[in-house]
Amino acid sequence: MSMFTEKMRMLTAVVMDNDREKVVKALLEKGVMEFVHIGTLPAEKMQKLSAHASTIPRAALTDMRVRIETLMKEGGIALPDLEKTGIDDLPVLDMESSRRALDRLSGSLDTIRGQQREINQKINFYREIIRYSKEKDDDYLDLRVGNTSHGESKDLLARLEAIGGVFLFSSKPLVSLTLRRDSSRVTDVMDKFGWTESTDADAQKGAMAEAIGEADARIGKLEDELRTLSDEARKRIRDKGEDLRSLWINVRVNELCEHVESYFSYTKNTTLFSGWVPAEETDVISKTIYDATGGKCIIEWTNADQVAPEDVPVSMTSPKILRPFKRMVDNYSTPEYGSINPTPFTAIAYLCMFALMFADLGQGFVLLLVGIIGTIIYKKNPLMKDGLISRYLCNLLLYLGPASMIGGILFGSCFGRPVFPALWFDYEAVVAGEPVAGLVQSVYDILGITIKFGICVIYLGLILNWINLVRKRRFFELVFDKNGLVGGVVYTIGIWFAYGFVGSGYKEFPSAPWFMPVLLSCLLLVLVKGPLGYFIGRRQGKHKESIGRVAIDTIMDFVVEVLELFSGFLSNTLSFMRVAGLGIAHASLMSAFYQMAAMPDNAIASVAIAIIGNILVIVLEGLSAGIQSLRLNYYEFFTKYFTGHGIAFEPVGLKSRIVSD
């Protein structure tokens, strides 16, 4: 794992046109290159180049791939792994014959799908009747109980079933339950058979219950029919499974090749392309192109420092074990090229925050168990959709569970009970106000711990920012920025001032001969930041404002910067009190649930209350702790060093998601 973003180099290569396909497939197999359009060449050279002419439109390839994937998903067939498939000897893709083959398979499924639609309509109809009955919306239902004076009841039943409803004609009196909107049609049919309505009120009540029971039974039978039809459709698709896999591989490889070649430009006999590659892969890619072309190529490499930093894609290498935290970073933004990789620091900060807010050995073990079971289920069912507990959450719980367990050991808590001695201090006892030995004796001491933790996190963010600025040679920002050296000094003065005031028992402010000179020097640097930045920019030809405008901007910026320095750092630090707040709430909730469990005389009821209380705390407090840990990382930690102006590196390979999504 690199502590900084990966070094990148830009490749520009020229190959013979007849070697183009071999080069494309070789680069796809490596999957480490992000292609870019040739746009940096002189205009006179660009005029001699032509764009890629597709033999098969990429949109047609994408449509066919999506169609195949839909069928494979319906048949429960997993997509092949292209990295384990040889792509050099694939047959030429015949779009027309492939389309006909898919049409034949889809046609064989049309009858089944039509039957499924009809059954679903019937199920929805019966469910509508049941819903109106449960909601007592009798105005939407038409219940009739009676007998016919002439004609066969089976003929009446056949005509009524064409309208739709629940009809019980096996005994007397006859029962008809339909929707009110169909009442006129039902009346017309019944009149032809001399229908006479029953006046027995008890028969009416019993008929409704019996009809609803029949509707429920019919839904069960129809759902069984649906499952049978789905199994039949799945079997027909699976019978063509190998053909679908082979066709998908061919279509997917052609789609990826078309995607790559869309970046290429051409002369009469040569192909020109360019793209970004991690510096450590430079030799591998050069050898790949040489081998594919037999040495008939020209390769040029351009270092990233010769290109504007904002145009260089950013790649961060982190071990697989840190993947959930890399996703947190990616969800926030992409760091600038050449800056520190935030992933390891995010992992440490997030887990420490969660452990402080949700410290419990037993409940942490439950989280770990849920993560393990969920991960196993998703691995066994790769096509299963994410549920309430998603794949990502299951992976994250594999880390949060042990973090919570470690916190529980430190604070001596297991399912909210002091089952074993605490290694640090008894959290529950402190929150309950019980006398305890050691330095931590009240909730104010717990608040102090989390504030100190927050100070450490903020200082870490500032130091990381200084390292980033030095690496980028942004020395002006390093000195004058609110997260630069000036901000660090002001924050240090504020911490010293606050601790001196607290140490005096909130009676007097601390004093020192260096205090005012250092503070005034920092404020002076903040004041001259605007004019100095203006004159530096003017020498570089960036600014042309008048002196008066500069003076007004300087005063306004000074006021805003000073407010941000003092109020911003103060709010950032105090924000970490939420770590203590959630930890105290966790202990208080567990104490409250155990007090409730002690009230009933019934042992079973007491155990049930304790179990339900633990479940509620695990779900609600666990969710709150996870969200607040993420918030503190994003808004209090990342804002100190993470600019997020980078462009994510997206290499194209056989596992690329650029075209598949």
Secondary structure, 3 states (H helix, E strand, C coil): CCCECCCEEEEEEEEEHHHHHHHHHHHHHHCCEEEECCCCCCHHHHCCCEECCCCCCHHHHHHHHHHHHHHHHHCCCCCCCHHHCCCCCCCCCCHHHHHHHHHHHHHHHHHHHHHHHHHHHHHHHHHHHHHHHHCCCHHHEEEEEEEECCCCHHHHHHHHHHHCCEEECCCCCEEEEEEHHHHHHHHHHHHCCCEEECCCHHHHHHHHHHHHHHHHHHHHHHHHHHHHHHHHHHHHHHHCHHHHHHHHHHHHHHHHHHHHHCCCEECCCEEEEEEEEEHHHHHHHHHHHHHHHCCCEEEEEEEHHHCCHHHCEECCCCCHHHHHHHHHHHHHCCCCCCCECCHHHHHHHHHHHHHHHCCCHHHHHHHHHHHHHHHHHHHHCCCCCCCCCCHHHHHHHHHHHHHHHHHHHHHCCECCECCCCCCCCCHHHHHCCCCCCCCCCCHHHHHHHHHHHHHHHHHHHHHHHHHHHHHCCCHHHHHHCCCCHHHHHHHHHHHHHHHHHHHCCCCCCCCCCCHHHHHHHHHHHHHHHHHHHHHHHHHCCCCCCCHHHHHHHHHHHHHHHHHHHHHHHHHHHHCCHHHHHHHHHHHHHHHHHHHHHCCCCCHHHHHHHHHHHHHHHHHHHHHHHHHHHHHHHHHHHHHHHCCCCCEECCCECCCCCCCCC
